[in-house]
Amino acid sequence: MLRALEPNGFYAFAGCILSCVAVDPFAEAEIRYKFLVEERRTGNLQPRSYRVAVRDLAVLDSEGRRWMLGPEDGIWYRRENERWLQADPPRRLVCASCGHHNLGRHSFCVECGQRLNR
């Protein structure tokens, strides 16, 4: 879990530094998932705690759909009609200049006009 915002504007997480600029929530969940898998593998995280922590990585997309990584396979699942369906999450390109989340089909940020890194 991320700690409180550090004074310099960055989060410390899993020995890494994450900027407080907007990030793709799916990519962030994948980074956290890999950390949790490693913690479980080394015995620092009990199985039940691991499953709860992975469940807490759920992401709500812009259409209100709930997404979750499978605890054992790391594959994305989308909740639809009371069932979990395997699916690829919608990817967003985050503008390095302003932090706006843009649709993958855009080449330039719709907020500030900067070219998006692919």
C-alpha positions in Angstrom: 0.0 0.0 0.0 1.3 3.5 -0.8 2.3 5.6 2.2 1.5 9.2 2.7 2.9 11.6 0.2 6.5 12.4 0.9 7.4 16.0 1.3 9.3 16.1 -2.1 6.2 15.0 -4.0 7.0 11.3 -4.5 5.8 8.1 -3.0 8.2 5.5 -1.6 6.9 2.0 -2.6 8.6 -1.4 -2.7 12.1 0.2 -2.7 11.0 2.3 -5.7 10.0 5.9 -6.0 6.7 6.7 -7.7 5.9 10.2 -8.8 2.7 11.7 -7.6 1.9 12.6 -11.2 -1.2 10.8 -12.6 -0.3 7.2 -13.7 -2.1 4.5 -15.5 -4.0 2.7 -12.7 -3.7 -0.7 -14.5 0.1 -0.3 -14.8 0.4 0.7 -11.2 -1.6 -2.3 -10.1 0.6 -4.6 -12.1 3.7 -3.1 -10.5 2.2 -3.7 -7.0 1.1 -7.2 -8.0 4.7 -8.1 -8.9 5.9 -6.8 -5.6 3.2 -8.9 -3.7 4.2 -12.0 -5.6 7.8 -11.6 -4.6 6.8 -10.9 -1.0 4.8 -14.2 -1.0 7.6 -16.1 -2.7 10.1 -15.1 0.0 7.7 -15.9 2.8 7.2 -12.3 3.9 3.5 -12.4 3.2 1.1 -15.1 4.4 -1.3 -16.6 1.8 -4.4 -15.0 3.2 -2.8 -11.6 3.4 -1.5 -12.0 -0.1 -5.0 -12.7 -1.5 -6.5 -9.7 0.4 -3.7 -7.5 -0.9 -4.2 -8.6 -4.5 -8.0 -8.1 -4.1 -7.3 -4.5 -3.0 -5.5 -3.8 -6.3 -8.9 -3.7 -8.0 -9.3 -0.9 -10.5 -12.5 0.9 -11.6 -12.4 2.0 -15.2 -14.0 5.2 -16.7 -17.1 3.2 -17.5 -17.6 2.0 -13.9 -16.5 -1.5 -14.6 -14.4 -3.3 -11.9 -11.1 -5.0 -13.0 -9.0 -7.3 -10.9 -5.7 -9.3 -11.3 -6.0 -13.0 -10.8 -4.1 -13.8 -7.6 -2.5 -16.9 -9.0 -2.0 -16.0 -12.7 -1.7 -12.2 -12.8 -4.2 -12.0 -15.6 -6.7 -9.2 -15.8 -10.4 -10.0 -15.2 -13.4 -7.7 -15.7 -16.6 -8.0 -13.7 -19.6 -8.2 -16.0 -23.1 -9.5 -15.2 -22.0 -11.0 -11.9 -19.2 -13.0 -13.5 -15.4 -12.4 -13.9 -14.3 -12.5 -17.5 -10.7 -12.6 -18.7 -10.1 -9.4 -20.7 -7.4 -6.9 -21.6 -7.8 -3.6 -19.7 -8.2 -0.3 -21.5 -4.8 1.3 -21.7 -4.3 5.0 -21.3 -1.3 7.1 -22.4 -0.3 9.5 -19.6 1.0 12.8 -20.7 4.5 13.4 -19.3 3.9 17.2 -19.4 0.5 17.6 -17.6 -0.4 14.1 -16.3 -3.6 13.8 -18.3 -4.9 10.3 -19.2 -5.4 10.1 -22.9 -7.0 7.3 -25.0 -4.5 4.9 -26.7 -5.5 6.1 -30.1 -4.3 9.7 -29.5 -0.8 10.9 -30.6 -1.0 14.2 -28.8 -2.4 15.1 -25.3 -6.0 16.4 -25.6 -5.3 18.6 -22.6 -2.1 20.4 -23.4 -1.2 19.3 -27.0 2.2 17.7 -26.1 3.3 14.6 -28.1 2.6 11.4 -26.2 5.3 8.8 -25.6 4.3 5.4 -26.8 
